[in-house]
Amino acid sequence: MSNEELEPVVVVKPATGSLEEMRKQQEILQDVFRRAAEGHPQHVKIGDNEFVVDQTGGSGVYMKPVEQIKL
């Protein structure tokens, strides 16, 4: 997978703060996984860490650090 195939980076804040803020971040992540399951690989940044979320080839999705994808 190349970086050109990825959607723009989705930034998710680490789960700290109010319950409302945590729910908002959870909704963002759920949307990321839904889009990946629909065949649109996602590039996600959570804090200082970056991940790729994509289909497994079956009915699931996976989340891997960007460094592992680039190898």
Secondary structure, 3 states (H helix, E strand, C coil): CCHHHCCCEEEECCCCCCHHHHHHHHHHHHHHHHHHHCCCCEEEEECCEEEEEEECCCCCEEEEEHHHHHC
